[in-house]
Amino acid sequence: MTLSYVWSIATKILDISVVWLAFYFVLKNVRNNVKMVLILKGIILILIIKFLSSVLNLYTVGVLLEYAIQWGPLAIIVIFQPEIRAVLESIGRTQLLGKHSVLTSDEREKMICEIMRGIEYLKKNRIGALIVIEREVSLYEYVEPATKVYADITAELLGTIFFKNSPLHDGGVIIQGNRITCAGAVFKTSMNNEISKKLGTRHRAALGIVEESDALALIVSEENGHISIASAGKIHYNLTLEAFRLMLTEELNPKTEVFYEADSRESEDEIDE
């Protein structure tokens, strides 16, 4: 086995690895962008219809789809330019080494407890608030121009930031790990026409950030004190405090821990038997 042969194999492995890595990051960020998921579903549907037209000898349908496939990529780039740009920006913001911070069970419980105390106070006093929790996709773009805080999460601090006379009241808070990184953050509002007209700018901003990232957004309405959670391109409006707590806990629990707990319960059942 010559050195040139080994080098050739190594370059081919590297080539395939780079392609798969790029493919992985594209799919991962497309999954976190609701609009791009819809575009991808449309492309897959067209390809399926094209295959069926070939099998069933549907000549006219096949010709029309040939034109669609031929000019489709150019049309997609022109029509969906904002969505494609959002995915590319999302890829650029993604942290290659995973989450900003991996929390222990105690840190996560304390964080949830403080957030819930803050949410309960804000809801009771009808103080509007937008709290965004960073997950896999970095929110550096929004952190950089905002007012830096870098403080531990406490209900009192959240109440102070969103107090009606506070200069940071209208912006959002970004949490990274178990700390409040910044306040007064401004997010792009969602352009989704299906959003209820009764939802204001704060809810649209929350929906906007969860449409282009995997962040979790917590909203308190200033008008009626309703509390909501936005995640994965959807908004769960007017939750009860208990429903809010359960959803927040579920969203913040790492997926691997869920499987671990399930395995533990199975082991306990076996021991009982």
C-alpha positions in Angstrom: 0.0 0.0 0.0 1.7 3.2 -1.2 1.6 6.6 0.4 -0.3 8.1 -2.6 -3.0 5.4 -2.3 -3.4 6.2 1.5 -3.5 9.9 0.7 -6.2 9.3 -2.0 -8.4 7.3 0.5 -7.9 10.0 3.2 -8.9 12.8 0.8 -12.0 10.9 -0.3 -13.1 10.3 3.3 -12.5 14.0 4.1 -14.5 15.0 1.0 -17.5 12.8 2.0 -17.3 14.0 5.6 -17.4 17.7 4.7 -20.4 17.1 2.4 -22.3 15.2 5.1 -21.4 17.8 7.7 -22.7 20.6 5.5 -25.8 18.5 4.7 -26.4 17.9 8.4 -26.2 21.6 9.4 -28.4 22.7 6.5 -31.1 20.1 7.5 -30.8 21.0 11.2 -31.3 24.7 10.5 -34.1 24.1 8.0 -35.9 22.1 10.6 -35.8 25.1 13.0 -37.2 27.4 10.3 -40.9 26.8 9.8 -41.1 28.5 6.4 -38.2 26.6 5.0 -39.8 23.3 6.2 -42.9 24.2 4.1 -40.7 24.9 1.1 -38.9 21.6 1.5 -42.3 19.8 1.7 -43.4 21.4 -1.5 -40.3 20.3 -3.3 -40.7 16.8 -2.1 -44.3 16.8 -3.2 -43.3 17.9 -6.7 -40.7 15.2 -7.0 -43.2 12.6 -5.9 -45.8 13.8 -8.5 -43.0 13.7 -11.1 -42.2 10.1 -10.3 -45.9 9.1 -10.4 -46.4 10.9 -13.8 -43.5 8.8 -15.2 -44.9 5.6 -13.8 -48.4 6.3 -15.0 -47.4 7.9 -18.3 -49.0 11.2 -17.6 -47.4 13.1 -20.4 -48.8 16.6 -19.9 -48.2 16.5 -16.2 -44.7 15.3 -16.8 -43.9 18.1 -19.2 -45.2 20.8 -16.9 -43.2 19.4 -14.0 -40.1 19.2 -16.2 -40.4 23.0 -16.6 -41.1 23.4 -12.9 -38.0 21.4 -12.0 -35.9 23.2 -14.6 -36.8 26.7 -13.5 -37.9 25.9 -9.9 -34.5 26.6 -8.2 -34.3 30.1 -9.7 -37.9 30.8 -8.8 -37.3 29.6 -5.2 -34.3 31.8 -4.9 -36.2 34.9 -6.1 -39.5 34.3 -4.3 -38.1 32.9 -1.0 -35.0 35.0 -0.7 -35.8 36.2 2.8 -36.4 32.7 4.1 -33.1 31.4 2.5 -31.2 34.3 3.9 -32.7 33.5 7.4 -31.5 29.9 7.1 -28.0 31.0 6.1 -27.9 33.5 8.9 -29.1 30.8 11.3 -26.3 28.4 10.1 -23.8 31.2 10.7 -25.1 31.7 14.2 -25.1 28.0 15.1 -22.6 27.0 17.7 -20.6 24.1 16.4 -19.9 22.7 19.9 -23.5 22.6 21.1 -25.3 24.7 23.6 -24.0 27.9 25.2 -24.2 26.2 28.6 -25.4 22.8 29.8 -27.3 23.1 33.0 -27.3 20.7 35.8 -30.7 19.5 37.2 -30.4 21.9 40.2 -29.5 24.9 38.0 -32.4 24.1 35.7 -34.9 23.8 38.6 -33.7 27.1 40.2 -33.9 28.8 36.8 -37.5 27.6 36.3 -38.5 28.6 39.8 -37.1 32.1 39.4 -38.7 32.5 35.9 -42.1 31.3 37.3 -41.9 33.7 40.2 -41.2 36.5 37.8 -43.9 35.5 35.4 -46.5 35.2 38.2 -45.6 38.8 39.4 -45.7 40.2 35.9 -49.0 38.5 35.2 -50.6 39.7 38.4 -49.6 43.3 37.8 -50.2 43.2 34.0 -46.6 44.1 33.2 -45.7 43.3 29.6 -42.6 41.1 29.1 -40.7 39.1 26.5 -38.2 36.6 27.7 -36.2 34.6 25.1 -34.2 31.6 26.1 -31.3 30.6 23.8 -30.9 26.9 23.0 -28.8 25.4 20.2 -28.9 28.3 17.8 -26.9 31.3 18.9 -28.7 34.6 19.4 -25.5 36.7 19.2 -27.0 38.9 16.5 -29.6 40.1 19.0 -27.3 40.1 22.1 -24.7 42.4 20.6 -26.7 45.6 20.1 -28.8 45.1 23.3 -28.0 46.4 26.8 -25.7 43.9 28.5 -26.7 42.6 31.9 -24.8 39.3 32.7 -26.6 38.6 35.9 -28.2 35.6 37.6 -31.9 35.0 36.9 -34.1 36.3 39.7 -37.8 37.2 39.8 -36.9 40.6 41.2 -34.5 41.4 38.4 -37.1 40.5 35.8 -39.7 42.6 37.5 -37.3 45.6 37.6 -36.3 45.2 33.9 -39.9 45.1 32.7 -41.3 47.7 35.1 -43.4 50.1 33.1 -41.1 53.1 33.7 -37.9 51.2 32.9 -36.1 52.3 29.7 -35.7 48.6 28.9 -39.4 47.8 29.3 -40.3 47.6 25.6 -37.4 45.3 24.6 -36.8 41.6 25.3 -34.6 39.8 27.7 -32.2 37.1 26.4 -31.2 34.2 28.7 -28.1 32.1 27.9 -27.5 29.2 30.2 -28.7 30.2 33.6 -27.9 33.9 33.3 -29.6 37.0 31.9 -27.2 38.1 29.2 -28.9 41.3 28.0 -32.1 43.3 28.1 -33.8 45.7 25.6 -33.2 43.3 22.8 -35.1 44.0 19.6 -36.4 41.0 17.5 -37.7 40.8 13.9 -41.5 40.5 14.0 -43.2 37.6 12.3 -44.8 38.3 8.9 -47.2 35.4 9.2 -50.6 36.6 7.9 -52.3 33.8 9.8 -51.5 35.3 13.2 -54.5 36.6 15.1 -55.0 40.3 14.8 -55.5 40.6 18.6 -51.8 39.7 19.1 -49.6 42.8 19.4 -45.9 43.6 18.6 -44.6 41.7 21.6 -46.2 38.4 20.5 -45.2 38.9 16.9 -41.6 39.5 17.9 -41.7 36.3 20.0 -43.1 34.3 17.0 -40.5 35.9 14.7 -37.6 34.7 16.8 -38.9 31.2 17.2 -39.5 31.0 13.4 -35.9 31.6 12.6 -34.3 29.8 15.5 -34.9 27.1 18.1 -35.2 29.6 20.9 -38.0 29.5 23.5 -40.0 32.8 24.0 -42.1 33.6 27.0 -44.6 36.4 26.8 -46.7 38.4 29.3 -49.4 40.6 27.8 -49.5 44.1 29.1 -53.2 44.5 28.2 -54.7 41.6 30.0 -51.9 39.8 31.8 -52.2 36.6 29.6 -49.1 34.5 29.5 -48.0 32.6 26.5 -45.1 30.5 25.2 -43.7 30.5 21.6 -41.7 27.6 20.3 -40.9 25.9 17.0 -42.8 28.5 15.0 -46.0 28.2 17.1 -47.4 30.3 19.9 -49.4 28.8 22.8 -51.6 31.6 23.9 -53.2 32.4 27.3 -51.9 29.5 29.3 -52.6 28.9 33.0 -49.7 29.2 35.4 -49.6 25.4 35.8 -49.7 24.8 32.1 -47.1 27.4 31.6 -44.8 25.8 34.2 -45.3 22.3 32.7 -44.5 23.4 29.2 -41.5 25.5 30.3 -40.1 22.5 32.2 -40.7 20.1 29.3 -39.0 22.5 26.8 -36.0 23.1 29.0 -35.4 19.4 29.8 -32.7 18.0 27.6 -34.0 15.2 25.3 -31.3 12.8 26.5 -32.5 13.1 30.1 -36.0 12.2 29.0 -34.7 8.9 27.7 -32.6 8.4 30.8 -35.6 8.9 33.1 -37.7 6.5 30.9 -35.0 3.8 31.2 -34.8 4.4 35.0 -38.6 3.9 35.3 -38.4 0.7 33.3 -35.5 -0.6 35.6 -37.6 0.2 38.7 -40.6 -1.7 37.2 -38.3 -4.7 36.6 -37.1 -4.5 40.2 -40.6 -4.3 41.5 -41.5 -7.4 39.5 
